[in-house]
Amino acid sequence: MMRDPDTRPAPDIGGSTSPRRLRVLHLILMLGETNGQYNEHCLPMIGERDLTICTYFVPQLTPPTEIALYPGDGTVRGFFRALDRALDAGPYDIIHAHAPGTGLFLLLGVLARRDRARLRRSLVYTVQDSFYDYKPRDKLMMVAPLAGFRRVVFCSRSAYDSLPRLLKRVTGRRWRVVQNAADLDRVDRAISSVPARADVDRFAVLSVGRIEPVKDPVGVVEAFAGALGDDRNCRLVFIGAGQLEDRVAGRIRELGLDERVSMKGLIPRDDVFVACAQADVFISTSHGEGLPVAVVEAMAAGCPVVLSDIAPHREVVDGADFVPLVPPGDVDGFARELRRFRSMPEDERREIGRRAREHVEARFTLPIMHAGIAAVYRETMGTSTGRSGR
């Protein structure tokens, strides 16, 4: 049974004198340790918003008791059952979907309800990647939320720019840009006890992300081999999982790097931050991103980065002349940058890491992101007006 309508004044979501907390329902495909929507939109907002999560897949973790959970079972029918239960537990000020599939299914579920008009006024959809990175099925499913949601948020200007002209017309003036961010407080807590390095001659290269073709993980292995293959004090660490794991492992064996390249798979998020703090350089050879949270978090942990020269990476760097950009697929170029960082005195690398942290502090923090999302929520609720592309 649906909760009785809340007749109290609408919340002040700017965070000053809220009569009540904003009620937000987040639709998330997979609730797990590394899920960005859970880690950035939900956990940090406990105590500030009344939060509910509805998932498509069976959750991999149990959220804190402050967050209500309506789990799906990995099927379309199971998701609609969970969604109906979540909607019946409303009303919500905002219903926020974060993936093409959940966006489409949410719209279909809302249209099937008697309170569809009220529910549609609360719909927000976030595009978490550049359009060219999505699979054809996801591109097709994305059309519905782009056309039917009250506000559409892009995680970077690059992600919006990647939309085909027709879909920009479909989206109209309802789009906003709110860049992804790093949780600096959580990063700091995780790395606060990282010990000083005992082996000053050791050199660690880190790659964090999906082991998928768009990320070009084989290119990382080959760049490492070309730059540091003969240096027994150098190590390469992969964190992540994906369809190219076997291929990457095979290339590691072919190059005789078994003892110096490790594949950690998916690990707890705090352990990722520790790995960033302990690395000498972070490398991304990716051909496509939305706005790469892994890169921003590595910089937040004080790790220098070497990045492919793509629009989302340029958006992150934006004036940080200490970050080298290498054309995608240029293995020799990445190898040159790894050799350059290897030849640097440790103090110089540490100074670059300090500047990387300052860059993130100025532009990519959760308070900045949350302020942007709060502005979108205000517009969605009709409590303010705004211009597209902010």
C-alpha positions as CSV (number, residue, x, y, z in Angstrom):
1,M,0.0,0.0,0.0
2,M,1.3,3.5,-0.9
3,R,2.4,5.7,1.9
4,D,0.1,8.6,2.7
5,P,1.1,11.8,0.8
6,D,3.5,14.0,2.7
7,T,1.9,17.3,3.2
8,R,4.9,19.0,4.9
9,P,6.7,21.8,3.0
10,A,9.0,20.6,0.2
11,P,12.6,20.2,1.4
12,D,15.3,22.8,1.0
13,I,17.8,20.6,-0.8
14,G,20.5,23.3,-0.8
15,G,21.2,21.9,2.7
16,S,20.5,24.9,4.9
17,T,17.2,24.7,6.8
18,S,15.3,21.6,5.5
19,P,11.8,21.1,6.9
20,R,12.3,17.5,6.0
21,R,14.8,15.4,4.1
22,L,14.5,14.9,0.4
23,R,13.2,11.4,-0.5
24,V,15.2,9.9,-3.4
25,L,14.7,6.5,-5.0
26,H,17.8,5.4,-6.9
27,L,17.6,2.7,-9.6
28,I,20.9,0.8,-9.8
29,L,21.7,-2.2,-12.0
30,M,24.2,-3.9,-9.7
31,L,24.6,-3.0,-6.0
32,G,28.2,-3.9,-5.3
33,E,31.5,-2.7,-3.7
34,T,32.6,-0.8,-6.8
35,N,29.3,0.7,-7.8
36,G,29.7,4.4,-8.3
37,Q,26.1,5.3,-7.8
38,Y,26.0,3.6,-4.5
39,N,29.4,5.0,-3.4
40,E,28.9,8.6,-4.6
41,H,25.1,9.2,-4.6
42,C,24.0,7.1,-1.6
43,L,26.5,6.4,1.1
44,P,27.7,10.0,1.5
45,M,24.1,11.2,1.7
46,I,23.0,9.1,4.6
47,G,21.5,11.4,7.2
48,E,20.9,14.1,4.6
49,R,18.3,12.4,2.5
50,D,15.8,9.5,2.9
51,L,17.3,7.0,0.5
52,T,15.8,4.0,-1.3
53,I,17.6,1.7,-3.7
54,C,15.9,-0.6,-6.3
55,T,18.2,-3.0,-8.1
56,Y,17.9,-5.1,-11.3
57,F,20.4,-7.8,-10.2
58,V,20.6,-9.5,-6.9
59,P,22.6,-7.2,-4.6
60,Q,26.2,-8.2,-3.8
61,L,26.1,-6.4,-0.4
62,T,23.6,-5.2,2.2
63,P,23.5,-1.4,2.5
64,P,23.3,0.3,5.9
65,T,19.9,0.2,7.6
66,E,19.3,3.9,6.8
67,I,18.9,2.9,3.1
68,A,15.8,1.0,2.1
69,L,16.5,-1.8,-0.4
70,Y,14.1,-3.4,-3.0
71,P,16.2,-6.0,-4.8
72,G,15.6,-7.5,-8.2
73,D,16.5,-11.0,-9.1
74,G,18.3,-10.4,-12.5
75,T,15.1,-10.8,-14.6
76,V,12.8,-8.2,-16.2
77,R,9.8,-9.6,-14.3
78,G,11.8,-9.6,-11.0
79,F,12.9,-6.0,-11.5
80,F,9.3,-4.8,-12.2
81,R,8.1,-6.5,-9.0
82,A,10.9,-4.8,-7.0
83,L,10.1,-1.5,-8.7
84,D,6.4,-1.7,-7.9
85,R,7.2,-2.4,-4.3
86,A,9.6,0.5,-4.2
87,L,7.1,2.9,-5.8
88,D,4.3,1.7,-3.5
89,A,6.6,2.7,-0.5
90,G,6.8,6.3,-1.8
91,P,6.0,9.0,-2.5
92,Y,9.5,10.3,-3.6
93,D,10.7,13.7,-4.5
94,I,13.1,12.3,-7.0
95,I,13.4,9.0,-8.8
96,H,16.9,8.7,-10.3
97,A,17.9,6.1,-12.8
98,H,21.5,5.5,-13.7
99,A,21.6,3.1,-16.6
100,P,19.8,2.7,-20.0
101,G,18.0,-0.5,-19.0
102,T,16.7,0.8,-15.6
103,G,15.8,4.1,-17.3
104,L,13.7,2.4,-19.9
105,F,12.0,-0.1,-17.5
106,L,11.3,2.7,-15.0
107,L,9.5,4.7,-17.7
108,L,7.5,1.7,-18.7
109,G,6.7,0.9,-15.1
110,V,5.6,4.4,-14.4
111,L,3.4,4.6,-17.4
112,A,1.5,1.5,-16.2
113,R,0.5,3.1,-12.9
114,R,-2.5,5.3,-12.1
115,D,-0.2,8.0,-10.5
116,R,1.9,8.2,-13.7
117,A,1.6,12.0,-14.1
118,R,3.0,12.7,-10.6
119,L,5.7,10.1,-11.0
120,R,6.9,11.4,-14.3
121,R,7.5,14.8,-12.8
122,S,10.1,13.3,-10.5
123,L,12.3,11.4,-13.1
124,V,16.0,12.1,-13.4
125,Y,18.3,10.1,-15.7
126,T,22.1,10.1,-15.6
127,V,24.2,9.2,-18.6
128,Q,27.3,7.6,-17.1
129,D,29.4,7.1,-20.2
130,S,30.1,8.5,-23.7
131,F,27.6,7.3,-26.2
132,Y,30.1,5.4,-28.4
133,D,31.0,3.2,-25.4
134,Y,27.5,1.8,-25.0
135,K,26.5,-1.5,-26.6
136,P,24.0,-1.2,-29.4
137,R,21.2,-2.5,-27.2
138,D,21.9,0.1,-24.5
139,K,22.0,2.9,-27.1
140,L,18.5,1.8,-28.2
141,M,17.2,1.6,-24.6
142,M,18.7,5.0,-23.8
143,V,16.3,6.8,-26.2
144,A,13.4,6.4,-23.9
145,P,14.9,8.1,-20.8
146,L,16.5,10.8,-23.0
147,A,13.0,11.6,-24.4
148,G,10.8,10.9,-21.4
149,F,12.6,12.1,-18.3
150,R,12.2,15.5,-16.7
151,R,16.0,16.0,-16.4
152,V,18.9,14.3,-18.1
153,V,22.3,14.5,-16.4
154,F,25.6,13.9,-18.2
155,C,28.6,12.9,-16.1
156,S,30.8,15.1,-18.3
157,R,30.6,17.6,-21.1
158,S,32.4,15.0,-23.2
159,A,29.6,12.6,-22.6
160,Y,27.0,15.1,-23.9
161,D,29.1,16.0,-26.9
162,S,29.3,12.4,-27.9
163,L,25.6,12.2,-28.4
164,P,24.5,12.0,-32.1
165,R,22.7,15.1,-33.3
166,L,19.3,13.4,-33.4
167,L,19.5,12.4,-29.7
168,K,20.6,15.9,-28.8
169,R,17.4,17.1,-30.4
170,V,15.4,14.4,-28.5
171,T,16.9,15.5,-25.2
172,G,16.2,19.2,-26.0
173,R,17.0,21.7,-23.3
174,R,16.5,19.2,-20.4
175,W,20.1,18.3,-20.2
176,R,22.6,19.3,-17.5
177,V,26.3,18.4,-16.9
178,V,27.4,17.3,-13.4
179,Q,30.9,15.9,-13.5
180,N,31.8,12.8,-11.6
181,A,33.9,13.2,-8.5
182,A,36.1,11.5,-5.8
183,D,35.2,11.0,-2.2
184,L,38.2,12.7,-0.7
185,D,37.3,12.0,2.9
186,R,37.0,8.3,2.1
187,V,40.2,8.3,0.1
188,D,42.0,10.0,3.0
189,R,40.6,7.5,5.6
190,A,41.7,4.6,3.5
191,I,45.3,5.8,2.9
192,S,45.9,7.3,6.3
193,S,47.7,4.2,7.6
194,V,49.7,3.4,4.4
195,P,53.3,3.0,5.6
196,A,56.2,4.7,4.0
197,R,57.9,2.7,1.4
198,A,60.9,0.7,2.5
199,D,62.2,-0.2,-1.0
200,V,62.9,3.2,-2.6
201,D,64.1,1.6,-5.8
202,R,60.9,-0.2,-6.4
203,F,58.7,1.2,-9.2
204,A,55.0,0.3,-9.4
205,V,52.7,1.0,-12.3
206,L,48.9,0.7,-11.7
207,S,45.9,0.2,-14.0
208,V,42.4,0.3,-12.6
209,G,39.3,-0.4,-14.7
210,R,37.3,-2.9,-16.7
211,I,39.5,-5.4,-18.6
212,E,37.6,-4.7,-21.8
213,P,38.6,-3.7,-25.4
214,V,37.7,0.0,-25.0
215,K,40.3,0.2,-22.1
216,D,43.1,-1.4,-24.2
217,P,44.6,-3.4,-21.3
218,V,46.9,-5.3,-23.7
219,G,48.4,-1.9,-24.7
220,V,49.2,-1.4,-21.0
221,V,51.1,-4.7,-20.8
222,E,53.0,-4.0,-24.0
223,A,53.9,-0.4,-22.9
224,F,55.1,-1.8,-19.6
225,A,57.2,-4.4,-21.4
226,G,58.6,-1.9,-23.8
227,A,59.6,0.6,-21.1
228,L,60.4,-1.5,-18.1
229,G,60.6,-5.1,-19.2
230,D,64.3,-5.4,-18.3
231,D,64.0,-3.7,-14.9
232,R,63.5,-6.3,-12.3
233,N,62.4,-3.7,-9.7
234,C,59.4,-2.7,-11.7
235,R,55.9,-4.0,-11.2
236,L,52.6,-3.7,-13.0
237,V,49.3,-4.2,-11.2
238,F,45.8,-4.5,-12.8
239,I,42.7,-4.0,-10.7
240,G,39.4,-4.9,-12.4
241,A,37.7,-7.6,-14.3
242,G,36.3,-8.2,-17.8
243,Q,36.1,-10.2,-21.0
244,L,39.8,-9.7,-21.9
245,E,41.2,-11.2,-18.7
246,D,42.4,-14.4,-20.4
247,R,43.9,-12.5,-23.4
248,V,45.8,-10.1,-21.0
249,A,47.1,-13.0,-19.0
250,G,48.2,-14.8,-22.1
251,R,50.1,-11.7,-23.3
252,I,51.8,-11.4,-19.9
253,R,53.0,-15.0,-20.3
254,E,54.2,-14.4,-23.9
255,L,56.3,-11.5,-22.8
256,G,57.8,-13.4,-19.8
257,L,56.3,-11.0,-17.3
258,D,54.5,-13.5,-15.0
259,E,56.5,-12.6,-12.0
260,R,56.2,-8.9,-12.4
261,V,52.6,-8.3,-13.6
262,S,49.7,-9.2,-11.3
263,M,45.9,-9.2,-12.0
264,K,44.0,-8.5,-8.7
265,G,40.5,-8.7,-10.1
266,L,37.8,-6.8,-8.3
267,I,38.9,-5.7,-4.8
268,P,37.2,-3.5,-2.1
269,R,37.1,0.1,-3.0
270,D,39.3,1.2,0.0
271,D,41.9,-1.3,-1.1
272,V,41.9,0.4,-4.5
273,F,42.7,3.7,-2.9
274,V,45.6,2.2,-1.0
275,A,46.9,0.7,-4.2
276,C,46.8,4.2,-5.8
277,A,48.7,5.7,-2.9
278,Q,51.4,3.0,-3.1
279,A,51.8,3.2,-6.9
280,D,54.4,5.4,-8.6
281,V,52.3,6.1,-11.6
282,F,48.7,5.3,-12.8
283,I,48.2,4.5,-16.5
284,S,45.0,4.6,-18.6
285,T,45.3,3.7,-22.3
286,S,41.5,3.9,-22.7
287,H,39.8,4.7,-26.0
288,G,36.6,5.9,-24.3
289,E,35.2,7.1,-21.0
290,G,32.4,9.1,-19.5
291,L,34.4,11.0,-16.9
292,P,36.9,8.5,-15.4
293,V,36.4,8.2,-11.7
294,A,39.3,5.8,-11.4
295,V,41.6,8.5,-12.8
296,V,40.2,11.1,-10.5
297,E,40.6,8.8,-7.4
298,A,44.2,8.0,-8.3
299,M,45.0,11.7,-8.5
300,A,43.1,12.2,-5.2
301,A,45.4,9.6,-3.6
302,G,48.4,11.6,-4.8
303,C,49.4,9.3,-7.7
304,P,50.8,10.8,-10.9
305,V,48.8,9.7,-14.0
306,V,49.6,9.0,-17.7
307,L,46.5,9.2,-19.8
308,S,45.3,8.6,-23.4
309,D,44.5,11.7,-25.3
310,I,40.7,11.5,-25.5
311,A,38.1,14.1,-24.7
312,P,37.1,12.8,-21.3
313,H,40.7,12.7,-20.1
314,R,41.3,16.2,-21.5
315,E,38.3,17.3,-19.5
316,V,39.8,15.9,-16.3
317,V,43.3,17.4,-17.0
318,D,42.0,20.8,-18.2
319,G,45.1,22.9,-17.6
320,A,47.1,20.4,-15.5
321,D,50.3,20.6,-17.6
322,F,52.0,17.9,-15.4
323,V,49.7,15.2,-16.8
324,P,51.0,13.7,-20.1
325,L,48.5,12.8,-22.7
326,V,49.4,10.1,-25.3
327,P,47.4,9.3,-28.4
328,P,45.2,6.1,-28.0
329,G,47.0,3.0,-29.3
330,D,50.5,4.6,-29.2
331,V,52.2,1.9,-27.2
332,D,55.6,3.5,-27.8
333,G,54.3,6.8,-26.5
334,F,53.0,5.3,-23.3
335,A,56.3,3.4,-22.9
336,R,58.3,6.7,-23.2
337,E,56.2,8.3,-20.5
338,L,56.6,5.2,-18.2
339,R,60.4,5.4,-18.7
340,R,60.3,9.2,-18.0
341,F,58.5,8.7,-14.7
342,R,60.8,5.8,-13.8
343,S,63.9,8.0,-14.3
344,M,62.5,10.8,-12.1
345,P,63.7,11.3,-8.6
346,E,61.1,10.1,-6.1
347,D,60.7,13.6,-4.7
348,E,59.7,14.9,-8.2
349,R,57.1,12.2,-8.6
350,R,55.8,13.0,-5.2
351,E,55.5,16.7,-6.1
352,I,53.5,15.8,-9.2
353,G,51.2,13.6,-7.1
354,R,50.7,16.5,-4.7
355,R,49.7,18.8,-7.6
356,A,47.4,16.1,-8.9
357,R,45.6,16.0,-5.5
358,E,45.3,19.8,-5.5
359,H,43.7,19.6,-9.0
360,V,41.1,17.2,-7.8
361,E,40.4,19.2,-4.6
362,A,39.6,22.3,-6.8
363,R,37.3,20.6,-9.3
364,F,36.2,17.0,-8.7
365,T,35.1,16.6,-5.1
366,L,31.8,15.1,-3.9
367,P,30.5,18.5,-2.4
368,I,30.9,20.0,-5.9
369,M,29.1,17.1,-7.5
370,H,26.4,17.0,-4.9
371,A,25.7,20.7,-5.3
372,G,25.3,20.1,-9.0
373,I,22.9,17.2,-8.4
374,A,21.0,19.3,-5.8
375,A,20.5,22.0,-8.4
376,V,19.1,19.4,-10.9
377,Y,16.8,18.1,-8.2
378,R,15.5,21.6,-7.5
379,E,14.7,22.1,-11.2
380,T,13.1,18.7,-11.4
381,M,10.8,19.6,-8.5
382,G,10.0,22.9,-10.1
383,T,11.6,25.0,-7.3
384,S,14.1,26.8,-9.6
385,T,14.8,27.3,-13.2
386,G,18.1,26.7,-15.0
387,R,19.9,26.7,-18.3
388,S,21.0,23.6,-20.1
389,G,24.6,22.5,-20.1
390,R,25.6,23.7,-16.6
